[in-house]
Amino acid sequence: MEYSHPEALVSTEWLADNLNTEGVRLVDASYFLPNDNRDAKTEYATKHIPGAVFFNIDDICLDGSDLPHMLPDEETFSAKVGALGIGDGDKIVIYDLTGGGMAAARVWWTFRVFGVEDVALLNGSLPKWLAEGRPTTDEIPSPTPATFTARKNESLVRNIQQMLANVDSRAEQMVDARAKERYEGTAPEPREGSRVGHIPGSLSLPFGLFLDKDRDFVMRDADELSQAIADAGLDVDGPITASCGSGVTASMLAFGLYLIGKKDVAVYDGSWSEWGMRHDTPIET
């Protein structure tokens, strides 16, 4: 079985051959949780793939929200992405500092929400690039501002009101990308004050199951992805909404499902950082 959308995943070889290709825009989307004690922007400034601009999900987000890196409005996204030199019609390739590419997947999903179809992940992200001895730089590019026109596709996003309604109706399958222990409520949440457990009715599919840890954390092949999805109890012919801790790793589920032909997976943007911090939301363990 082949990927239905192989164009959404580019190899390190392809990127090496296309670093200077007109219209290809490279994005470093690295992100770390606060308790990781790492600063993604500092690490980008020290070492990144030549030509890559830095996409900060905590900057290109909804201003004034108490929730982390919520989607911005169309105007904000258009302005900030255009300032990075990314314009209408460009091919966007995204990577991050982790082999799994979880933050890169969040930015991939974000571009899709705002109407971009020609957007791809670098398979294996920066760790695979480095393992192959490919070039990096500390030179920060100065991109020429471009015109980017965001057109938000609301069908790819879910909010808390929609999720609460779905708990009652079960009209959409809900799937949780967090580790099994967090889903079951046997491990603490990284955000202080958060309750533990999962949204009632949601299935568990830890995002790491989509990655081959023995091969630089590249995406698993289509048959393996399909098997992991089936084992989780998901029906790809029905509507699916993914959630996680804050809408990051859920995007990896959306990406993996996209690769095998499921293009309409929605992500609950607030995810557990919203659901778990409230006291009017039902929880299962």
Sine and cosine of phi, psi and omega as CSV:
sin_phi,cos_phi,sin_psi,cos_psi,sin_omega,cos_omega
0.00,0.00,0.77,-0.64,0.02,-1.00
-0.99,-0.16,0.35,-0.94,0.13,-0.99
-0.87,0.49,0.62,-0.78,0.10,-0.99
-0.97,0.26,-0.47,0.88,-0.02,-1.00
-0.76,-0.65,0.93,0.38,-0.03,-1.00
-0.90,0.44,-0.35,0.94,-0.02,-1.00
-0.92,0.39,-0.25,0.97,-0.02,-1.00
-0.99,0.13,-0.03,1.00,-0.04,-1.00
-0.70,-0.71,0.91,-0.42,0.00,-1.00
-0.95,-0.31,0.51,-0.86,-0.01,-1.00
-1.00,0.07,0.28,-0.96,0.09,-1.00
-0.89,0.45,-0.56,0.83,0.03,-1.00
-0.89,0.45,-0.71,0.71,0.00,-1.00
-0.88,0.48,-0.70,0.71,-0.03,-1.00
-0.90,0.43,-0.67,0.74,0.02,-1.00
-0.85,0.53,-0.58,0.81,-0.01,-1.00
-0.98,0.20,-0.28,0.96,-0.13,-0.99
-0.85,-0.53,0.26,0.96,-0.01,-1.00
-0.84,0.54,-0.55,0.83,-0.06,-1.00
-0.95,-0.31,0.26,0.97,0.00,-1.00
-0.96,0.27,0.75,-0.66,0.01,-1.00
-0.86,0.51,0.73,-0.68,0.05,-1.00
1.00,0.02,-0.09,1.00,0.09,-1.00
-1.00,-0.07,0.85,-0.53,-0.02,-1.00
-0.90,-0.43,0.83,-0.56,-0.07,-1.00
-0.98,-0.20,0.74,-0.67,-0.10,-1.00
-0.81,-0.58,0.80,-0.61,0.17,-0.99
-1.00,-0.07,0.91,-0.42,-0.10,-1.00
-0.94,-0.33,0.43,0.90,-0.11,-0.99
-0.85,0.53,0.60,-0.80,-0.05,-1.00
-0.43,-0.90,0.62,-0.79,0.07,-1.00
-0.76,-0.65,0.52,-0.85,0.11,-0.99
-0.93,0.37,0.44,-0.90,-0.03,-1.00
-0.81,0.58,-0.60,0.80,-0.05,-1.00
-0.99,0.14,0.06,1.00,0.10,-0.99
-0.98,0.22,-0.30,0.95,-0.01,-1.00
0.82,0.57,0.64,0.77,0.08,-1.00
-0.74,-0.68,0.54,-0.84,0.00,-1.00
-0.91,-0.41,0.93,-0.37,-0.10,-0.99
-0.90,0.44,-0.64,0.77,-0.04,-1.00
-0.92,0.40,-0.62,0.78,0.04,-1.00
-0.90,0.43,-0.67,0.74,0.00,-1.00
-0.93,0.37,-0.59,0.81,0.10,-1.00
-0.87,0.50,-0.70,0.71,-0.03,-1.00
-0.90,0.44,-0.45,0.89,-0.01,-1.00
-0.99,0.13,-0.61,0.79,-0.10,-1.00
-0.36,-0.93,0.87,-0.50,0.08,-1.00
-0.47,-0.88,0.23,-0.97,0.04,-1.00
-0.94,0.35,0.70,-0.72,-0.05,-1.00
-0.79,0.61,0.75,-0.67,0.04,-1.00
1.00,-0.01,-0.17,0.98,-0.05,-1.00
-0.96,0.29,0.69,-0.72,0.15,-0.99
-0.99,-0.15,0.39,-0.92,-0.06,-1.00
-0.99,-0.13,0.83,-0.56,0.04,-1.00
-0.96,-0.28,0.94,-0.34,-0.05,-1.00
-0.99,-0.10,0.94,-0.34,-0.07,-1.00
-0.93,0.36,-0.27,0.96,0.07,-1.00
-1.00,-0.04,0.02,1.00,0.12,-0.99
-0.94,-0.34,-0.69,0.72,0.03,-1.00
-1.00,0.02,0.97,0.22,-0.13,-0.99
-0.43,-0.90,-0.02,-1.00,-0.01,-1.00
-0.96,0.29,0.89,-0.46,-0.04,-1.00
-0.94,0.35,0.72,-0.70,0.10,-1.00
1.00,0.08,0.02,1.00,0.00,-1.00
-0.98,0.20,0.58,-0.81,0.10,-1.00
-0.98,0.21,-0.20,0.98,-0.04,-1.00
-0.99,-0.12,0.53,-0.85,-0.07,-1.00
-0.96,0.29,0.66,-0.75,0.14,-0.99
0.62,0.78,0.74,0.68,0.11,-0.99
-0.94,0.34,0.47,-0.88,-0.02,-1.00
-0.84,0.54,0.68,-0.73,0.07,-1.00
-0.98,0.18,0.02,-1.00,0.12,-0.99
-0.99,0.15,0.16,-0.99,-0.06,-1.00
-0.87,0.50,-0.67,0.74,-0.06,-1.00
-0.89,0.45,-0.71,0.70,0.00,-1.00
-0.90,0.44,-0.72,0.70,-0.02,-1.00
-0.89,0.46,-0.71,0.71,0.00,-1.00
-0.86,0.52,-0.71,0.71,-0.05,-1.00
-0.92,0.39,-0.71,0.70,-0.09,-1.00
-0.96,0.27,-0.59,0.81,0.04,-1.00
-0.95,0.31,-0.65,0.76,0.07,-1.00
-0.87,0.50,-0.59,0.81,0.03,-1.00
-0.91,0.41,-0.38,0.93,0.06,-1.00
-0.99,0.12,0.01,1.00,0.01,-1.00
1.00,0.07,0.22,0.97,-0.01,-1.00
-0.99,-0.14,0.84,-0.54,-0.07,-1.00
-0.84,-0.54,0.11,-0.99,0.05,-1.00
-0.84,0.54,0.74,-0.68,0.05,-1.00
1.00,0.00,-0.13,0.99,0.03,-1.00
-0.95,0.30,0.47,-0.88,0.19,-0.98
-1.00,-0.04,0.83,-0.55,-0.09,-1.00
-0.96,-0.29,0.79,-0.61,0.05,-1.00
-0.88,-0.48,0.77,-0.64,-0.15,-0.99
-0.85,-0.53,0.65,-0.76,0.11,-0.99
-0.62,-0.79,0.13,-0.99,0.16,-0.99
-0.55,-0.83,-0.07,-1.00,-0.09,-1.00
-0.98,0.20,-0.25,0.97,-0.01,-1.00
-0.99,-0.12,0.62,-0.78,0.00,-1.00
-0.86,0.51,-0.53,0.85,-0.03,-1.00
-0.95,0.30,-0.35,0.94,0.06,-1.00
0.92,0.38,0.52,0.85,-0.09,-1.00
-0.92,0.39,-0.67,0.74,0.02,-1.00
-0.94,0.33,-0.57,0.82,0.07,-1.00
-0.87,0.50,-0.62,0.78,0.02,-1.00
-0.91,0.42,-0.61,0.79,0.06,-1.00
-0.87,0.49,-0.68,0.73,-0.01,-1.00
-0.95,0.31,-0.59,0.80,0.12,-0.99
-0.83,0.56,-0.76,0.65,0.00,-1.00
-0.88,0.47,-0.64,0.77,0.00,-1.00
-0.87,0.49,-0.71,0.70,0.05,-1.00
-0.88,0.47,-0.62,0.79,0.04,-1.00
-0.91,0.42,-0.66,0.75,0.05,-1.00
-0.83,0.55,-0.63,0.78,-0.05,-1.00
-1.00,-0.05,0.37,0.93,0.25,-0.97
0.99,-0.12,0.10,1.00,-0.03,-1.00
-1.00,-0.01,0.77,-0.64,0.06,-1.00
-0.98,-0.21,-0.54,0.84,-0.06,-1.00
-1.00,0.02,0.95,0.32,-0.02,-1.00
-0.67,-0.74,0.69,-0.72,-0.12,-0.99
-0.66,-0.75,0.35,-0.94,0.14,-0.99
-0.98,-0.18,0.53,-0.85,0.15,-0.99
-0.99,0.12,0.89,-0.46,-0.06,-1.00
-0.92,0.39,0.85,-0.52,-0.05,-1.00
1.00,0.02,-0.18,0.98,0.06,-1.00
0.78,0.62,-0.41,-0.91,-0.10,-1.00
-0.89,0.45,-0.63,0.77,-0.01,-1.00
-0.83,0.56,-0.65,0.76,0.03,-1.00
-0.93,0.37,-0.66,0.75,0.05,-1.00
-0.84,0.55,-0.71,0.70,0.00,-1.00
-0.93,0.37,-0.65,0.76,-0.02,-1.00
-0.88,0.48,-0.44,0.90,0.00,-1.00
-1.00,-0.02,0.07,1.00,0.05,-1.00
0.96,0.30,0.45,0.89,-0.04,-1.00
-0.99,0.11,0.32,-0.95,-0.18,-0.98
-0.96,0.28,0.53,-0.85,0.17,-0.99
-0.73,-0.69,0.16,-0.99,-0.02,-1.00
-0.50,-0.87,0.30,-0.95,0.17,-0.99
-0.95,-0.32,0.14,0.99,0.01,-1.00
-0.98,0.20,0.87,-0.50,-0.01,-1.00
-0.99,0.10,0.85,-0.53,-0.01,-1.00
-0.94,0.35,0.43,-0.90,0.09,-1.00
-0.89,-0.45,0.99,0.11,-0.12,-0.99
-0.93,0.36,0.52,-0.86,0.13,-0.99
-0.97,0.22,0.82,-0.57,0.00,-1.00
-0.81,0.58,0.62,-0.79,-0.04,-1.00
-0.81,-0.58,0.21,-0.98,0.06,-1.00
-1.00,-0.10,0.90,-0.44,0.05,-1.00
-0.87,-0.49,0.76,-0.65,-0.05,-1.00
-0.92,-0.40,0.97,-0.25,-0.01,-1.00
-0.98,0.18,0.69,-0.72,0.09,-1.00
-0.74,-0.67,0.99,-0.16,-0.17,-0.99
-0.94,0.33,0.76,-0.65,0.06,-1.00
-0.98,-0.19,1.00,-0.08,-0.09,-1.00
-0.90,0.43,-0.33,0.94,-0.04,-1.00
-0.93,0.37,-0.27,0.96,0.00,-1.00
-1.00,-0.08,0.06,1.00,-0.08,-1.00
-0.80,-0.60,0.63,-0.78,0.12,-0.99
-0.83,-0.56,0.60,-0.80,0.08,-1.00
-0.94,-0.35,0.03,-1.00,-0.12,-0.99
-0.92,0.38,-0.55,0.84,0.03,-1.00
-0.90,0.44,-0.67,0.75,0.04,-1.00
-0.91,0.41,-0.61,0.79,0.00,-1.00
-0.93,0.37,-0.66,0.75,0.05,-1.00
-0.88,0.47,-0.67,0.75,0.03,-1.00
-0.90,0.44,-0.59,0.81,-0.04,-1.00
-0.96,0.28,-0.47,0.88,0.10,-1.00
-0.86,0.51,-0.60,0.80,0.02,-1.00
-0.98,0.19,-0.70,0.71,-0.12,-0.99
-1.00,0.08,-0.49,0.87,-0.12,-0.99
0.80,0.60,0.56,0.83,0.01,-1.00
-0.94,0.35,-0.49,0.87,0.02,-1.00
-0.87,-0.50,0.58,-0.81,0.13,-0.99
-0.96,0.29,0.69,-0.72,0.04,-1.00
-0.93,-0.37,0.71,-0.71,-0.03,-1.00
-0.72,-0.69,0.68,-0.73,-0.12,-0.99
-0.95,-0.31,0.83,-0.56,-0.07,-1.00
-1.00,0.03,-0.10,1.00,-0.05,-1.00
-0.94,0.34,0.22,-0.97,0.07,-1.00
-0.85,0.53,0.50,-0.87,-0.05,-1.00
-0.81,0.58,-0.63,0.78,-0.04,-1.00
-0.91,0.41,-0.60,0.80,0.05,-1.00
-0.95,0.32,-0.65,0.76,0.06,-1.00
-0.85,0.52,-0.68,0.73,-0.04,-1.00
-0.98,0.18,-0.21,0.98,0.00,-1.00
0.99,0.15,0.28,0.96,0.00,-1.00
-1.00,-0.08,-0.12,0.99,0.06,-1.00
-0.85,-0.52,0.55,-0.83,-0.01,-1.00
-0.95,0.32,0.42,-0.91,0.09,-1.00
-0.99,0.11,0.53,-0.85,-0.02,-1.00
-0.94,0.34,-0.33,0.94,-0.02,-1.00
-1.00,-0.06,0.85,-0.53,-0.06,-1.00
-0.86,0.51,0.73,-0.68,0.04,-1.00
1.00,-0.04,-0.10,1.00,-0.03,-1.00
-0.98,0.20,0.64,-0.77,0.17,-0.99
-0.95,0.30,0.20,-0.98,-0.02,-1.00
-0.89,-0.46,0.35,-0.94,0.00,-1.00
0.84,-0.54,-0.43,-0.90,-0.01,-1.00
-0.56,-0.83,0.23,-0.97,0.04,-1.00
-0.91,0.41,0.77,-0.64,-0.03,-1.00
-0.81,0.58,0.76,-0.65,0.02,-1.00
1.00,0.00,-0.16,0.99,-0.02,-1.00
-0.98,0.21,0.52,-0.85,0.04,-1.00
-0.99,-0.10,0.32,-0.95,-0.01,-1.00
-0.96,-0.26,0.81,-0.59,0.11,-0.99
-0.56,-0.83,0.99,0.10,-0.01,-1.00
-0.82,0.57,0.74,-0.67,-0.13,-0.99
-0.87,0.50,-0.45,0.89,-0.01,-1.00
-0.88,0.47,-0.34,0.94,0.03,-1.00
-0.93,0.36,-0.26,0.97,0.03,-1.00
-1.00,0.07,-0.05,1.00,-0.12,-0.99
-0.88,-0.48,0.58,-0.81,0.01,-1.00
-0.99,-0.12,0.99,-0.17,-0.08,-1.00
-0.93,0.37,-0.28,0.96,0.01,-1.00
-1.00,0.03,-0.07,1.00,-0.02,-1.00
-0.72,-0.69,0.84,0.54,0.06,-1.00
0.86,0.51,0.48,0.88,0.05,-1.00
0.84,0.55,0.61,0.79,0.14,-0.99
-0.96,0.29,0.27,-0.96,0.05,-1.00
-0.91,0.42,0.62,-0.78,0.09,-1.00
-0.93,0.38,0.34,-0.94,-0.03,-1.00
-0.96,0.29,0.12,-0.99,-0.14,-0.99
-0.88,0.48,-0.64,0.76,0.01,-1.00
-0.90,0.44,-0.67,0.74,0.00,-1.00
-0.92,0.38,-0.64,0.77,0.07,-1.00
-0.88,0.48,-0.72,0.69,-0.01,-1.00
-0.88,0.48,-0.62,0.79,0.00,-1.00
-0.93,0.38,-0.68,0.73,0.02,-1.00
-0.89,0.46,-0.63,0.78,0.01,-1.00
-0.92,0.40,-0.70,0.71,0.02,-1.00
-0.91,0.42,-0.66,0.75,0.00,-1.00
-0.88,0.47,-0.50,0.87,0.02,-1.00
-0.97,0.24,-0.22,0.98,0.00,-1.00
1.00,-0.06,0.23,0.97,-0.01,-1.00
-1.00,0.08,0.62,-0.78,0.10,-0.99
-0.96,-0.27,0.94,-0.35,-0.08,-1.00
-0.94,0.34,-0.18,0.98,0.05,-1.00
-1.00,0.09,-0.14,0.99,0.01,-1.00
-0.94,-0.34,0.22,-0.97,0.01,-1.00
-0.92,0.39,0.62,-0.79,-0.06,-1.00
-0.72,-0.69,0.70,-0.71,0.15,-0.99
-0.83,-0.56,0.77,-0.64,-0.01,-1.00
-0.97,-0.23,0.57,-0.82,0.10,-1.00
-0.68,-0.73,0.16,-0.99,0.00,-1.00
-0.30,-0.95,-0.64,-0.77,0.03,-1.00
-0.99,0.15,-0.70,0.72,-0.01,-1.00
-0.51,-0.86,0.46,0.89,0.06,-1.00
1.00,0.08,0.19,0.98,-0.02,-1.00
-1.00,-0.05,-0.91,0.42,-0.06,-1.00
-0.94,0.34,-0.38,0.92,0.12,-0.99
-0.85,0.52,-0.53,0.85,0.01,-1.00
-0.92,0.39,-0.46,0.89,0.09,-1.00
-0.92,0.38,-0.59,0.80,0.09,-1.00
-0.90,0.43,-0.69,0.72,0.04,-1.00
-0.87,0.50,-0.62,0.78,0.00,-1.00
-0.92,0.38,-0.74,0.67,0.00,-1.00
-0.87,0.49,-0.66,0.75,0.05,-1.00
-0.92,0.40,-0.59,0.81,0.07,-1.00
-0.87,0.49,-0.68,0.73,-0.02,-1.00
-0.84,0.55,-0.58,0.81,-0.04,-1.00
-0.99,-0.10,0.21,0.98,0.16,-0.99
0.94,-0.33,-0.03,1.00,-0.01,-1.00
-1.00,-0.09,1.00,-0.07,-0.16,-0.99
-1.00,0.00,-0.17,0.99,-0.18,-0.98
-0.95,-0.32,0.37,0.93,0.02,-1.00
-0.93,0.37,0.77,-0.63,0.05,-1.00
-1.00,-0.08,0.38,-0.93,0.08,-1.00
-0.86,-0.51,0.72,-0.69,0.12,-0.99
-0.98,0.20,0.95,-0.30,-0.18,-0.98
-0.89,0.47,-0.71,0.70,-0.02,-1.00
-0.95,0.30,-0.51,0.86,0.02,-1.00
0.71,0.71,-0.53,-0.85,-0.15,-0.99
-0.94,0.35,-0.38,0.93,0.05,-1.00
-0.90,0.43,-0.39,0.92,0.10,-1.00
-0.99,-0.12,-0.81,0.59,-0.09,-1.00
-0.88,0.48,-0.71,0.70,-0.08,-1.00
-0.97,0.26,-0.32,0.95,-0.02,-1.00
-1.00,-0.01,-0.22,0.97,0.01,-1.00
-1.00,0.00,0.27,-0.96,0.00,-1.00
-0.89,-0.46,0.14,0.99,0.05,-1.00
-0.92,-0.40,0.25,0.97,-0.01,-1.00
-0.94,-0.34,0.73,-0.68,-0.01,-1.00
-0.95,0.31,0.50,-0.87,-0.04,-1.00
-0.68,-0.74,0.60,-0.80,0.16,-0.99
-0.89,-0.45,0.47,-0.88,0.12,-0.99
-0.76,-0.65,0.00,0.00,0.00,0.00
